[in-house]
Amino acid sequence: MASFSLPQINDNPEGGWGPSTSNLPSQFKFKDIPYAPYSKSDKLGRFADWNDLSGDNRPTNLGLSQGNTRAGGQGRGRRDGQPAFGSGTASAFAYFHAEDESSFSLVDNKANATRRGGPMNRGRGSGRGGAAYGRGGAQRGGGRGGFSGGRGGGQRGGRRGWRDWEKTGRTRESSVAISPDWAMLEEIEFHRLAKLRLEVDEPEDLDTYGRVFPYDKTYDRITTKSEKPLQLLDRIKYNPTTSDDPVIQELAAKDTATIYTTDVILSVLMCAPRSVYPWDIVVVREGNKLFFDKRDGGPFDTVTVNENAADPPQDPTPPNPNNPNEKVVVPETPSINTATSLSLEASYVNQNFMFQTVIEQSPPPAVDFSKPNPFYGPDETEPLASCGYRYRVFDLGITEDEDMRLCVRTEVDAYFPGQGNAADGQGLVTVRALNEFDPRAPGAGGAPDWRTKLDSQRGAVMATEMKNNSCKLAKWTVQSVVAGADLLKIGFISRVNPRDNTRHVILSTTSTRPVDFAAQLNVSLANGWGIVRTVADMCMKQPEGKYVLVKDPNKPVLRLYAVPANAFVAEEDDEDAGFDGEDAE
């Protein structure tokens, strides 16, 4: 068997790296050969780099420009500009072919064809991960994740647009000021709400109020070449909150249902996982009843614009009250493309489009529901808008013995002539409007120009709106389904001039069935009813009192707070006192 003897190991007594000159053995055959020191921090790469043209003093005229090697001559494809191992130390072993290189010359009689984009690549930028060489050898811009090696050389170029939504730092204010005295009772994340599901049967109609006019079919034939101006019409349309509705008060006195609300509030709750902007619902529990209310002047009275866009419209940042040195910059002309301005404009456009698209002078005649409008008083002088109120009851019980009923006031805007008797709920129509402000303005969400694309590429326009206004369209669809409308008319309204938000034109109108549109938007009514039932159970566990359900302004979270009984009452009293004072003057 072969034997093995361990050779003698000579440690370095100085504690350094490598052999020591003080105790080299006499028989050491590498004794007189110089040693190149190196550091432990050096990255071990390649020990020979044949592509490094700057390391051996060779001229760089073989097809590469000087601009490529001026900043340190990094080899092609080397990651992060990392130098080769040992290149930072004095090379004691380098051998330079000075005489050979000086006597060498390249003989080439061909004329070099000028190629656009530089000699290294065909286009303006290189492929992924490489450096990009612009015209004349200087670098124009790095490829994806590559260098940007101009005069400074070796700079690392980042990926544009990478996780930009996390870098903007935009924060929104809550829709209602959260008092420190309020106690937070529950908190639900949206991803938990998205998993809920409750199948609900067809509703029961209790009563109908109001009058509806026929829808004008000529608006379905409008194109971008035959646009119509949007008119300003003075009509009265009521949308009171649940507690201020005398019909709901009568139904509550008869114990008709457990939960009472309106279609606007109900649609916000059912489409809560799609919402981005903050909102709040006031919940009042009286005995075994729940009333879902909205605050006057709250987010329910206006229409959002591009809420779900990747870069939605923004309001100017308010001044920091804790910084006394911060100057408040007041623009000479307020912007018409801020979130608040666009919301008011969209609400104005929606109302006037509803008023304009009905025929008030017969034929065909208007249809009166079983009872007149319950909010129109004898002192009113302006004419009523076309609006019908249908009070309906949905059974939210999980078992047959459970009594959990929801009474909701729904609204319809018109009826379609020739589709049956509107008084019996046939041929009812809800009318809404989408508005275009400025395709080039911030917050437009990449929407195409409606005047050029609406007739030829309506599907692309509608797909963009379904992406940028997913929550708004889902709420409109839920309102139409809950009201029992057969058709949902959506108008496309644009500004006459992008810089003027007071004049508008109607470019087109589309018609769809609410149930089909809900399928296109991927709106699950069963999920919406599950959210309503979960919130109702959460509120029914609490004692009698007043609560507020708040959507967090910056997170997909719902929070339930217990508030004093006089909360939100002082604001209404102050507004009423202000109106009384104006009348007294």
C-alpha positions as CSV (number, residue, x, y, z in Angstrom):
1,M,0.0,0.0,0.0
2,A,1.4,3.4,-0.9
3,S,2.4,5.6,2.0
4,F,1.6,9.3,2.3
5,S,3.7,11.7,4.4
6,L,2.5,15.2,5.2
7,P,4.8,17.9,3.8
8,Q,6.2,20.5,6.0
9,I,3.9,23.6,6.4
10,N,5.6,26.9,7.0
11,D,3.2,29.4,8.6
12,N,3.6,33.1,8.3
13,P,4.7,34.5,11.7
14,E,3.8,38.0,10.7
15,G,0.2,37.1,10.4
16,G,0.0,38.3,6.7
17,W,-1.5,36.7,3.7
18,G,1.0,34.6,1.7
19,P,4.6,33.4,2.4
20,S,6.9,35.5,4.6
21,T,10.3,36.7,3.5
22,S,11.8,36.1,6.9
23,N,11.5,32.4,7.2
24,L,11.6,31.0,3.7
25,P,13.2,27.5,3.6
26,S,16.5,27.3,1.8
27,Q,15.2,24.6,-0.6
28,F,12.2,26.7,-1.5
29,K,12.3,26.8,-5.3
30,F,10.2,29.9,-5.7
31,K,12.4,31.9,-3.4
32,D,13.6,34.5,-6.0
33,I,10.4,35.0,-7.9
34,P,8.5,38.2,-7.0
35,Y,5.1,37.8,-5.5
36,A,2.1,40.0,-6.4
37,P,0.1,40.8,-3.3
38,Y,-3.7,40.9,-3.3
39,S,-6.5,41.5,-0.8
40,K,-9.2,39.2,0.5
41,S,-11.8,41.7,-0.7
42,D,-10.9,41.2,-4.3
43,K,-13.6,39.4,-6.2
44,L,-12.3,36.3,-7.9
45,G,-13.2,36.6,-11.5
46,R,-11.3,35.6,-14.6
47,F,-7.6,35.2,-14.4
48,A,-7.2,36.1,-18.1
49,D,-9.5,38.4,-20.0
50,W,-8.8,38.5,-23.7
51,N,-11.6,41.1,-24.3
52,D,-10.0,43.7,-22.0
53,L,-8.3,45.8,-24.6
54,S,-7.1,48.5,-22.2
55,G,-5.2,46.2,-19.9
56,D,-2.2,45.6,-22.2
57,N,-1.8,49.1,-23.7
58,R,-3.1,48.1,-27.1
59,P,-4.6,50.8,-29.3
60,T,-8.3,50.9,-29.4
61,N,-8.8,51.5,-33.1
62,L,-10.2,48.1,-33.9
63,G,-13.8,49.1,-34.4
64,L,-14.4,50.5,-30.9
65,S,-14.5,54.2,-30.2
66,Q,-12.5,55.9,-27.5
67,G,-15.6,56.8,-25.7
68,N,-16.1,53.1,-24.8
69,T,-12.8,52.8,-22.8
70,R,-12.3,56.2,-21.5
71,A,-14.0,55.5,-18.2
72,G,-11.9,52.6,-17.1
73,G,-12.1,50.2,-20.0
74,Q,-14.5,47.7,-18.6
75,G,-14.7,44.5,-20.5
76,R,-17.7,43.7,-22.5
77,G,-20.5,42.0,-20.5
78,R,-18.8,42.5,-17.2
79,R,-21.4,43.0,-14.5
80,D,-21.6,46.2,-12.5
81,G,-18.4,47.5,-13.9
82,Q,-16.4,45.1,-11.6
83,P,-12.7,45.1,-12.5
84,A,-10.9,41.8,-13.2
85,F,-9.1,40.1,-10.4
86,G,-5.7,41.7,-9.7
87,S,-6.2,44.6,-12.1
88,G,-5.9,47.2,-9.2
89,T,-2.4,46.1,-8.2
90,A,1.0,46.7,-9.7
91,S,1.5,43.9,-12.3
92,A,5.0,42.5,-11.9
93,F,4.4,39.8,-14.5
94,A,3.0,41.9,-17.3
95,Y,4.8,41.6,-20.6
96,F,4.3,44.4,-23.1
97,H,4.8,43.8,-26.8
98,A,6.0,47.4,-27.4
99,E,8.1,46.6,-30.4
100,D,5.7,44.2,-31.9
101,E,2.7,46.5,-31.6
102,S,4.6,49.5,-33.0
103,S,5.5,47.6,-36.1
104,F,2.0,46.3,-36.7
105,S,-0.5,48.0,-38.9
106,L,-3.9,46.9,-40.3
107,V,-4.3,47.1,-44.1
108,D,-7.9,47.5,-45.2
109,N,-8.9,49.2,-48.4
110,K,-12.7,48.9,-47.9
111,A,-14.6,52.0,-47.0
112,N,-16.4,51.7,-43.8
113,A,-20.2,52.1,-44.2
114,T,-21.7,54.5,-41.8
115,R,-24.3,52.7,-39.7
116,R,-27.0,54.7,-37.8
117,G,-26.9,54.0,-34.1
118,G,-23.2,53.5,-33.7
119,P,-20.9,50.7,-34.6
120,M,-21.9,48.4,-31.8
121,N,-25.6,48.0,-32.3
122,R,-28.3,48.4,-34.9
123,G,-30.8,50.5,-33.0
124,R,-30.6,53.4,-30.6
125,G,-30.1,51.2,-27.5
126,S,-28.6,47.9,-26.8
127,G,-30.3,44.8,-25.7
128,R,-31.3,44.0,-22.1
129,G,-28.4,44.3,-19.6
130,G,-25.8,45.7,-22.1
131,A,-24.4,49.2,-22.6
132,A,-25.9,51.3,-25.4
133,Y,-23.6,53.2,-27.7
134,G,-25.1,56.1,-29.5
135,R,-24.1,57.8,-32.7
136,G,-20.3,58.4,-33.0
137,G,-19.5,56.0,-30.1
138,A,-20.8,58.2,-27.3
139,Q,-23.4,56.5,-25.2
140,R,-27.0,57.8,-25.6
141,G,-28.8,55.8,-23.0
142,G,-28.5,52.6,-21.2
143,G,-30.5,49.5,-22.1
144,R,-32.7,47.9,-19.5
145,G,-30.7,47.6,-16.4
146,G,-27.4,48.4,-18.2
147,F,-24.7,51.1,-17.9
148,S,-25.2,54.7,-18.9
149,G,-21.5,55.3,-19.7
150,G,-21.1,58.8,-21.1
151,R,-18.3,61.0,-19.9
152,G,-18.6,59.9,-16.3
153,G,-18.5,56.3,-17.3
154,G,-19.7,53.3,-15.3
155,Q,-22.9,54.8,-14.0
156,R,-25.6,52.4,-13.2
157,G,-28.8,53.1,-15.0
158,G,-32.1,52.1,-13.2
159,R,-35.3,50.8,-14.7
160,R,-37.7,53.6,-15.4
161,G,-41.2,53.0,-14.2
162,W,-40.2,50.2,-11.8
163,R,-42.7,50.2,-8.9
164,D,-43.4,53.9,-9.4
165,W,-46.7,53.6,-7.5
166,E,-44.7,53.0,-4.3
167,K,-42.5,56.0,-4.9
168,T,-45.0,58.8,-5.4
169,G,-45.8,59.1,-1.7
170,R,-49.2,60.6,-2.4
171,T,-51.5,60.6,0.6
172,R,-55.1,61.4,0.7
173,E,-57.1,63.0,3.5
174,S,-60.0,61.1,5.2
175,S,-63.5,61.9,4.0
176,V,-64.4,62.7,7.6
177,A,-62.2,64.0,10.4
178,I,-61.5,61.1,12.9
179,S,-61.9,62.4,16.4
180,P,-59.5,61.0,19.0
181,D,-62.6,60.4,21.2
182,W,-64.0,57.8,18.7
183,A,-63.5,54.2,19.6
184,M,-62.5,51.9,16.7
185,L,-64.5,48.7,17.0
186,E,-63.8,46.7,13.9
187,E,-61.3,46.6,11.0
188,I,-61.7,44.6,7.8
189,E,-59.3,44.3,4.9
190,F,-60.6,44.4,1.4
191,H,-59.1,41.0,0.5
192,R,-61.3,39.4,3.1
193,L,-64.4,41.2,1.7
194,A,-63.7,39.9,-1.8
195,K,-64.2,36.3,-0.6
196,L,-67.7,36.8,0.8
197,R,-70.7,35.5,-1.1
198,L,-74.5,35.5,-0.5
199,E,-77.1,34.5,-3.1
200,V,-80.2,36.7,-2.9
201,D,-83.6,36.1,-4.4
202,E,-85.7,38.5,-6.5
203,P,-86.9,41.5,-4.4
204,E,-90.4,42.4,-3.4
205,D,-91.8,45.7,-4.6
206,L,-93.4,47.8,-1.9
207,D,-94.5,51.0,-3.6
208,T,-93.5,53.4,-6.4
209,Y,-93.4,57.2,-6.4
210,G,-92.8,59.9,-8.9
211,R,-93.1,60.4,-12.7
212,V,-90.8,59.3,-15.5
213,F,-90.6,60.7,-19.0
214,P,-89.8,58.7,-22.2
215,Y,-86.2,58.4,-23.3
216,D,-85.4,60.3,-26.5
217,K,-84.1,57.7,-29.0
218,T,-82.4,60.3,-31.2
219,Y,-79.5,60.4,-28.7
220,D,-78.7,56.8,-29.7
221,R,-77.9,58.0,-33.2
222,I,-75.4,60.7,-32.3
223,T,-71.9,60.4,-33.6
224,T,-68.7,62.4,-33.3
225,K,-69.6,64.1,-36.7
226,S,-73.1,65.0,-35.5
227,E,-72.4,66.0,-31.9
228,K,-75.0,67.9,-29.8
229,P,-74.2,70.6,-27.3
230,L,-75.0,69.8,-23.6
231,Q,-77.7,72.1,-22.4
232,L,-78.0,73.6,-18.9
233,L,-81.6,72.8,-17.6
234,D,-83.1,73.9,-14.3
235,R,-84.8,70.8,-12.9
236,I,-85.2,69.6,-9.3
237,K,-84.1,66.1,-8.4
238,Y,-84.1,64.9,-4.8
239,N,-81.6,62.5,-3.3
240,P,-82.1,62.7,0.5
241,T,-80.4,60.4,2.9
242,T,-82.2,57.5,4.5
243,S,-83.2,59.1,7.7
244,D,-84.7,62.1,5.9
245,D,-87.0,60.0,3.7
246,P,-90.6,60.1,5.0
247,V,-91.5,56.9,3.1
248,I,-88.7,55.0,4.8
249,Q,-89.8,56.3,8.2
250,E,-93.3,55.0,7.6
251,L,-92.0,51.6,6.5
252,A,-89.7,51.5,9.6
253,A,-92.6,52.2,11.9
254,K,-94.4,49.1,10.4
255,D,-91.3,46.9,10.9
256,T,-91.1,46.2,7.2
257,A,-87.4,45.3,7.3
258,T,-84.2,45.3,9.5
259,I,-81.9,47.4,7.3
260,Y,-82.9,50.6,5.6
261,T,-80.8,52.4,3.0
262,T,-80.7,54.0,-0.5
263,D,-79.3,52.6,-3.8
264,V,-76.4,55.1,-3.8
265,I,-75.2,54.0,-0.3
266,L,-75.9,50.4,-1.0
267,S,-73.9,50.4,-4.3
268,V,-70.8,52.0,-2.5
269,L,-70.9,49.2,0.1
270,M,-71.4,46.4,-2.5
271,C,-68.5,47.8,-4.6
272,A,-66.2,48.6,-1.7
273,P,-63.2,46.4,-2.8
274,R,-63.0,48.5,-6.0
275,S,-62.9,51.9,-4.2
276,V,-59.7,53.9,-4.0
277,Y,-61.0,57.3,-2.8
278,P,-62.1,57.6,0.9
279,W,-65.8,57.5,1.9
280,D,-67.8,57.1,5.0
281,I,-71.3,55.8,5.9
282,V,-73.1,56.8,9.1
283,V,-74.8,53.8,10.7
284,V,-77.6,54.3,13.3
285,R,-79.0,51.4,15.3
286,E,-82.4,52.0,16.8
287,G,-83.7,48.9,18.5
288,N,-83.5,46.1,16.1
289,K,-83.2,48.3,13.0
290,L,-80.2,49.7,11.1
291,F,-80.2,52.9,9.1
292,F,-77.4,53.5,6.6
293,D,-77.0,57.3,6.0
294,K,-74.8,59.6,4.1
295,R,-73.5,63.0,5.3
296,D,-74.6,66.2,3.5
297,G,-71.8,67.4,1.3
298,G,-70.0,64.0,1.6
299,P,-68.5,62.0,-1.2
300,F,-71.8,60.4,-2.1
301,D,-73.1,63.7,-3.7
302,T,-70.4,63.8,-6.4
303,V,-69.1,61.5,-9.1
304,T,-65.5,60.5,-9.2
305,V,-63.2,60.7,-12.3
306,N,-60.5,58.1,-13.1
307,E,-60.5,56.8,-9.6
308,N,-59.0,53.5,-10.6
309,A,-56.4,54.9,-13.0
310,A,-52.7,54.1,-12.4
311,D,-52.1,57.8,-11.9
312,P,-55.4,59.4,-10.9
313,P,-56.1,63.1,-10.8
314,Q,-54.6,64.8,-7.7
315,D,-55.6,67.8,-5.6
316,P,-52.8,70.3,-4.7
317,T,-51.0,69.4,-1.6
318,P,-52.4,71.3,1.4
319,P,-49.9,73.3,3.5
320,N,-48.4,71.7,6.5
321,P,-49.9,73.3,9.6
322,N,-46.8,72.3,11.7
323,N,-44.4,74.2,9.4
324,P,-44.9,77.9,10.0
325,N,-42.3,78.8,7.4
326,E,-44.1,77.0,4.6
327,K,-45.5,79.4,2.1
328,V,-48.9,78.8,0.6
329,V,-48.7,79.1,-3.1
330,V,-52.0,80.2,-4.6
331,P,-52.1,79.8,-8.4
332,E,-53.3,82.7,-10.5
333,T,-55.9,80.5,-12.1
334,P,-57.1,77.4,-10.3
335,S,-56.6,74.2,-12.2
336,I,-59.7,72.7,-13.8
337,N,-58.1,69.2,-13.9
338,T,-57.7,68.5,-10.1
339,A,-59.7,65.7,-8.6
340,T,-62.2,68.0,-6.8
341,S,-62.8,70.1,-10.0
342,L,-63.2,67.1,-12.2
343,S,-65.6,65.5,-9.6
344,L,-67.8,68.6,-9.6
345,E,-67.7,68.8,-13.4
346,A,-68.7,65.1,-13.7
347,S,-71.7,65.6,-11.4
348,Y,-72.8,68.6,-13.4
349,V,-72.5,66.7,-16.7
350,N,-74.3,63.7,-15.3
351,Q,-77.3,65.6,-14.1
352,N,-77.7,67.7,-17.2
353,F,-77.4,64.7,-19.5
354,M,-80.2,63.0,-17.6
355,F,-82.4,66.0,-17.9
356,Q,-81.7,66.5,-21.6
357,T,-82.2,62.9,-22.9
358,V,-85.9,62.7,-22.0
359,I,-89.0,64.0,-23.9
360,E,-91.0,66.3,-21.6
361,Q,-93.6,67.3,-24.2
362,S,-95.8,64.4,-25.3
363,P,-96.1,62.3,-27.3
364,P,-95.2,59.8,-26.0
365,P,-96.7,60.8,-22.6
366,A,-95.1,60.7,-19.2
367,V,-95.9,57.8,-16.9
368,D,-97.0,58.5,-13.4
369,F,-96.2,55.9,-10.7
370,S,-98.7,54.9,-8.1
371,K,-98.0,57.9,-5.9
372,P,-96.5,61.4,-6.5
373,N,-93.0,62.5,-5.6
374,P,-92.8,62.4,-1.8
375,F,-90.2,65.2,-1.6
376,Y,-91.8,67.8,-3.8
377,G,-93.5,70.5,-1.8
378,P,-96.3,72.9,-2.9
379,D,-93.9,75.8,-2.5
380,E,-91.6,74.6,-5.2
381,T,-91.7,76.6,-8.5
382,E,-89.1,74.9,-10.7
383,P,-90.2,71.8,-12.6
384,L,-89.4,68.3,-11.4
385,A,-86.9,66.2,-13.3
386,S,-87.8,62.8,-14.7
387,C,-87.3,60.4,-11.7
388,G,-89.1,57.4,-10.3
389,Y,-88.6,56.0,-6.9
390,R,-89.1,52.3,-6.3
391,Y,-89.0,51.0,-2.7
392,R,-87.9,47.3,-2.7
393,V,-87.2,44.7,-0.1
394,F,-84.4,42.1,-0.4
395,D,-84.2,39.0,1.8
396,L,-80.7,38.6,3.2
397,G,-81.5,35.7,5.4
398,I,-79.2,32.7,5.2
399,T,-81.8,30.2,6.4
400,E,-85.6,30.2,5.9
401,D,-86.3,31.0,9.5
402,E,-83.9,34.0,9.7
403,D,-85.5,37.4,9.3
404,M,-82.9,39.7,7.8
405,R,-84.6,42.0,5.3
406,L,-83.2,45.1,3.6
407,C,-85.4,47.9,2.4
408,V,-83.8,50.1,-0.3
409,R,-85.0,53.2,-2.2
410,T,-84.0,52.9,-5.8
411,E,-84.2,55.4,-8.7
412,V,-84.9,55.2,-12.4
413,D,-84.5,58.1,-14.8
414,A,-86.8,57.4,-17.7
415,Y,-88.6,54.6,-19.6
416,F,-88.1,53.3,-23.1
417,P,-91.2,53.7,-25.3
418,G,-92.6,50.4,-26.7
419,Q,-91.1,48.2,-24.0
420,G,-94.2,47.6,-22.0
421,N,-95.9,49.4,-19.1
422,A,-93.4,51.5,-17.2
423,A,-95.7,51.7,-14.2
424,D,-95.4,47.9,-13.8
425,G,-91.6,48.1,-14.0
426,Q,-91.2,47.3,-17.7
427,G,-88.8,49.2,-20.0
428,L,-87.3,51.3,-17.2
429,V,-84.0,53.1,-18.0
430,T,-81.1,54.6,-15.9
431,V,-79.1,57.3,-17.6
432,R,-75.4,58.1,-16.8
433,A,-72.6,59.9,-18.5
434,L,-68.8,59.6,-18.8
435,N,-66.9,62.8,-19.3
436,E,-63.6,63.4,-21.1
437,F,-61.5,66.4,-19.9
438,D,-58.1,66.5,-21.5
439,P,-56.3,63.4,-22.9
440,R,-52.9,65.0,-22.4
441,A,-53.5,66.2,-18.8
442,P,-52.1,64.4,-15.8
443,G,-54.6,61.8,-14.5
444,A,-56.1,61.1,-18.0
445,G,-55.1,57.5,-17.5
446,G,-53.9,57.0,-21.1
447,A,-57.4,57.5,-22.5
448,P,-57.6,57.9,-26.3
449,D,-59.0,61.0,-28.0
450,W,-62.7,60.3,-28.1
451,R,-63.3,62.5,-31.2
452,T,-61.0,60.4,-33.3
453,K,-61.5,56.9,-31.7
454,L,-65.0,56.8,-30.5
455,D,-66.7,55.9,-33.8
456,S,-64.0,53.6,-35.1
457,Q,-62.6,52.0,-31.9
458,R,-65.4,52.2,-29.4
459,G,-64.3,48.9,-27.8
460,A,-60.9,50.4,-27.0
461,V,-62.4,53.5,-25.5
462,M,-64.8,51.5,-23.4
463,A,-62.1,49.2,-22.2
464,T,-60.0,52.2,-21.1
465,E,-63.0,53.6,-19.2
466,M,-63.7,50.2,-17.6
467,K,-60.1,50.2,-16.4
468,N,-59.9,53.8,-15.2
469,N,-63.4,54.1,-13.8
470,S,-64.0,50.5,-12.6
471,C,-65.5,51.5,-9.3
472,K,-67.8,54.2,-10.8
473,L,-69.1,51.9,-13.5
474,A,-69.6,49.1,-11.1
475,K,-71.7,51.3,-8.8
476,W,-73.8,52.5,-11.7
477,T,-74.4,48.9,-12.7
478,V,-75.4,47.8,-9.2
479,Q,-77.8,50.7,-8.9
480,S,-79.4,49.7,-12.2
481,V,-79.7,46.0,-11.3
482,V,-81.1,46.8,-7.8
483,A,-83.6,49.2,-9.3
484,G,-84.8,46.6,-11.8
485,A,-84.0,48.7,-14.8
486,D,-83.9,47.0,-18.2
487,L,-81.4,49.3,-19.9
488,L,-78.4,51.4,-18.8
489,K,-77.7,54.4,-21.1
490,I,-74.2,55.8,-20.9
491,G,-73.3,59.0,-22.7
492,F,-69.9,60.2,-23.8
493,I,-69.5,63.9,-23.0
494,S,-66.4,65.9,-23.9
495,R,-65.4,69.5,-23.4
496,V,-65.7,71.8,-26.4
497,N,-62.2,73.1,-25.5
498,P,-60.0,71.1,-23.2
499,R,-59.2,74.4,-21.3
500,D,-62.8,75.2,-20.6
501,N,-64.8,73.1,-18.2
502,T,-68.1,75.0,-18.6
503,R,-69.1,74.0,-22.2
504,H,-69.6,70.4,-23.3
505,V,-70.8,68.4,-26.2
506,I,-72.5,64.9,-26.5
507,L,-70.4,62.7,-28.8
508,S,-72.2,59.4,-28.5
509,T,-74.4,57.2,-26.4
510,T,-74.2,53.5,-25.7
511,S,-76.9,51.2,-24.4
512,T,-76.4,48.0,-22.4
513,R,-78.3,45.6,-20.2
514,P,-77.2,46.0,-16.6
515,V,-76.8,42.3,-15.9
516,D,-74.7,41.8,-19.1
517,F,-72.6,44.9,-18.2
518,A,-72.0,43.5,-14.7
519,A,-70.6,40.4,-16.3
520,Q,-68.3,42.4,-18.5
521,L,-67.1,44.4,-15.5
522,N,-66.7,41.2,-13.5
523,V,-69.1,42.6,-10.8
524,S,-70.4,39.8,-8.5
525,L,-73.7,40.8,-7.0
526,A,-73.4,37.8,-4.7
527,N,-70.2,39.2,-3.4
528,G,-71.8,42.6,-2.9
529,W,-74.7,41.1,-0.9
530,G,-72.2,39.1,1.2
531,I,-70.4,42.4,2.1
532,V,-73.7,44.0,3.1
533,R,-74.7,41.1,5.3
534,T,-71.3,41.0,7.0
535,V,-71.4,44.8,7.7
536,A,-74.9,44.4,9.0
537,D,-74.0,41.6,11.3
538,M,-71.0,43.6,12.5
539,C,-73.2,46.5,13.4
540,M,-75.9,44.4,15.0
541,K,-73.4,43.0,17.5
542,Q,-73.0,46.6,18.8
543,P,-75.4,48.2,21.3
544,E,-77.8,50.9,20.2
545,G,-76.2,54.2,19.1
546,K,-74.5,55.9,16.2
547,Y,-71.5,54.5,14.3
548,V,-69.5,55.5,11.2
549,L,-68.0,53.1,8.7
550,V,-64.9,54.7,7.2
551,K,-62.9,53.6,4.2
552,D,-59.2,54.4,4.9
553,P,-58.0,57.1,2.5
554,N,-54.7,55.3,1.7
555,K,-55.2,51.6,2.5
556,P,-57.8,49.0,1.3
557,V,-59.3,48.8,4.8
558,L,-62.7,49.5,6.3
559,R,-63.0,50.6,9.9
560,L,-66.0,50.9,12.2
561,Y,-66.0,53.7,14.8
562,A,-68.4,54.4,17.6
563,V,-69.3,58.1,17.6
564,P,-71.4,60.3,19.9
565,A,-75.1,60.6,19.2
566,N,-74.7,64.3,18.3
567,A,-71.9,63.7,15.8
568,F,-72.4,65.3,12.4
569,V,-75.4,67.1,13.7
570,A,-73.6,70.3,14.6
571,E,-72.4,70.7,10.9
572,E,-76.0,70.5,9.6
573,D,-77.2,73.0,12.2
574,D,-74.4,75.4,11.3
575,E,-75.4,75.1,7.6
576,D,-79.0,75.6,8.4
577,A,-78.2,78.7,10.5
578,G,-76.1,80.1,7.6
579,F,-79.0,79.7,5.2
580,D,-81.4,81.3,7.6
581,G,-79.1,84.2,8.1
582,E,-78.8,84.7,4.3
583,D,-82.6,84.6,4.0
584,A,-82.9,87.1,6.8
585,E,-80.7,89.5,5.1
